Amino acid sequence: MIMIKEYIDKCNMNAKQKLAGKQYDILSNSTKDELFYLYYSKCLCNAYIKCIKREEDPTNTCDKLVDEYMKTYK
């Protein structure tokens, strides 16, 4: 079974690390928050795709990953 919290934590950390090296003035109208959610969402989307390819669990773990994300970041 895929650990949903692990994915969310990993993507959160991944997004923060990517933001750490960025210069925001170069990136026209993007704010730090917008970029964070862009990186975070992209990471979680990739996690979802990997989950679908690997998961054969009838409890739909992959869908739970998306549900958890939607609850947290609406």
C-alpha positions as CSV (number, residue, x, y, z in Angstrom):
1,M,0.0,0.0,0.0
2,I,1.3,3.5,-0.9
3,M,1.6,5.8,2.0
4,I,-0.3,8.9,1.1
5,K,1.2,11.1,3.8
6,E,4.7,10.2,2.5
7,Y,3.8,11.5,-0.9
8,I,2.3,14.7,0.4
9,D,5.3,15.4,2.7
10,K,7.8,14.5,-0.1
11,C,6.1,16.8,-2.6
12,N,5.9,19.6,0.0
13,M,9.6,19.3,0.7
14,N,10.4,19.1,-3.0
15,A,8.5,22.3,-3.8
16,K,10.2,24.2,-0.9
17,Q,13.7,23.0,-2.1
18,K,12.9,24.1,-5.7
19,L,11.8,27.5,-4.5
20,A,14.9,28.0,-2.3
21,G,17.1,28.6,-5.3
22,K,14.8,30.8,-7.4
23,Q,15.0,34.6,-8.0
24,Y,11.4,35.8,-8.1
25,D,12.0,39.1,-9.9
26,I,12.9,37.2,-13.1
27,L,9.6,35.3,-13.0
28,S,7.3,38.1,-14.1
29,N,4.0,37.9,-12.3
30,S,4.5,34.6,-10.4
31,T,4.4,35.0,-6.6
32,K,6.3,32.7,-4.3
33,D,3.0,31.0,-3.3
34,E,1.9,30.4,-6.9
35,L,5.2,28.8,-7.7
36,F,5.1,26.7,-4.6
37,Y,1.7,25.3,-5.6
38,L,2.8,24.8,-9.1
39,Y,5.8,22.7,-8.0
40,Y,3.7,20.9,-5.4
41,S,0.9,20.1,-7.8
42,K,3.2,18.8,-10.4
43,C,5.0,16.6,-8.0
44,L,1.7,15.2,-6.6
45,C,0.4,14.6,-10.2
46,N,3.6,12.6,-11.0
47,A,3.1,10.7,-7.7
48,Y,-0.5,9.9,-8.8
49,I,0.6,8.6,-12.2
50,K,3.3,6.4,-10.6
51,C,0.7,5.2,-8.1
52,I,-1.8,4.2,-10.9
53,K,0.9,2.3,-12.7
54,R,2.0,0.4,-9.6
55,E,-1.2,0.1,-7.6
56,E,-3.5,-2.9,-7.8
57,D,-5.2,-2.2,-4.5
58,P,-9.1,-2.3,-4.7
59,T,-9.3,0.4,-2.1
60,N,-8.2,3.1,-4.7
61,T,-5.2,4.4,-2.8
62,C,-4.4,6.7,-5.7
63,D,-7.8,8.4,-5.5
64,K,-7.3,8.8,-1.8
65,L,-4.0,10.7,-2.6
66,V,-6.0,13.2,-4.8
67,D,-8.8,13.5,-2.2
68,E,-6.3,14.3,0.5
69,Y,-4.6,16.9,-1.7
70,M,-8.0,18.5,-2.5
71,K,-9.0,18.7,1.1
72,T,-5.7,20.4,2.0
73,Y,-5.3,22.9,-0.8
74,K,-8.7,24.1,-1.9
